Amino acid sequence: MRINPRCSVNKETQVYLVGAGPGDTGLITVKGLKCLQKADVVLYDKLVNVELLKEAPEDAELIYVGKQKGSHLLPQEQINQLLAEKACLGRIVVRLKGGDPFVFGRGGEEAEYLQSQSIPFEIVPGVTAGFAAAAYAGIPVTHRDCTTSVTLVTGHAKGESAEEPKLNWSSLALGEGTLVFYMGLSNLNTICRELMANGRSDATPLAIISRATTDDQLTMTTTLGNACQDVAEINVPTPAVIIVGEVVSMRDQLRWFDRNQD
Ligand SMILES: C[S@@+](CC[C@H](N)C(=O)[O-])C[C@H]1O[C@@H](n2cnc3c(N)ncnc32)[C@H](O)[C@@H]1O
């Protein structure tokens, strides 16, 4: 990659877009941890477990950019510019993002911006919340007996109203594939209604996993037909993922995390 001529870069200069994982600090990758340990600057999001920041050098600059649904402390354009600005000072910059940077994490937009500025970057994948939540809830997202596919879906697509995400419901409802919805809790009503209207049985098992992989993990299981009523009865904290599919019923046998906590 051609180095940006306006930057005082040296060969150490690099932006690392690092996935911090879903919450359990043990779920960051070894490579991600090594990046953090040599960082001069760390820009981190709301969903990052702040315990991980202790891994950065004592004199590292830690910048909270506070991204969460509906409220960005800094708009995305300013985050992009800040990344470039810090890198252009010749610093090792870690952009620490919850889960995986490329799964509903705007990592693609940040990488595009860095590329447009000719600033060198690397992407360090992370364990995405949907897969981690499923694993910690004892729900195999695929299983030869039930399903051969899994789809990650946003419950809150770009530019659409919070109430009505415009998804291709007929293709999502089709077949038996597992669906994992991110940012979907506030649209649970729409999700259940559209999946049933497009052919999924109201008896399809559904799980909601909140604060996955942390000591506060809360897992509830219900069905597509009963989910809204059941959720109304308890206050489910965010962040949460919604898993729809027959695999959810395997939790009865395979739940291990909350069983170990009992
Ligand atoms: C903006 S997306 C970021 C996803 C992230 N890049 C990833 O790969 O996990 C935020 C959504 O991820 C999900 N999420 C993140 N961390 C979670 C956790 N610990 N437990 C449950 N859901 C989580 C929620 O659906 C939340 O609304």
The ligand as a Gaussian input file, in Angstrom:
#p B3LYP/6-31G(d) Opt

LIG

0 1
 C      -23.634000      -2.556000      16.552000
 S      -23.839000      -4.274000      16.767000
 C      -22.168000      -4.737000      16.972000
 C      -21.927000      -6.194000      16.720000
 C      -20.496000      -6.587000      16.912000
 N      -19.645000      -6.001000      15.898000
 C      -20.322000      -8.102000      16.908000
 O      -19.698000      -8.654000      15.982000
 O      -20.788000      -8.730000      17.840000
 C      -24.465000      -4.311000      18.413000
 C      -25.363000      -5.505000      18.656000
 O      -24.579000      -6.663000      18.885000
 C      -25.234000      -7.500000      19.797000
 N      -24.368000      -7.681000      20.979000
 C      -23.160000      -7.160000      21.192000
 N      -22.619000      -7.614000      22.332000
 C      -23.541000      -8.445000      22.867000
 C      -23.591000      -9.242000      24.036000
 N      -22.570000      -9.291000      24.909000
 N      -24.699000      -9.985000      24.266000
 C      -25.724000      -9.985000      23.398000
 N      -25.735000      -9.253000      22.268000
 C      -24.658000      -8.505000      21.998000
 C      -26.555000      -6.827000      20.160000
 O      -27.543000      -7.299000      19.281000
 C      -26.228000      -5.380000      19.896000
 O      -27.405000      -4.640000      19.660000

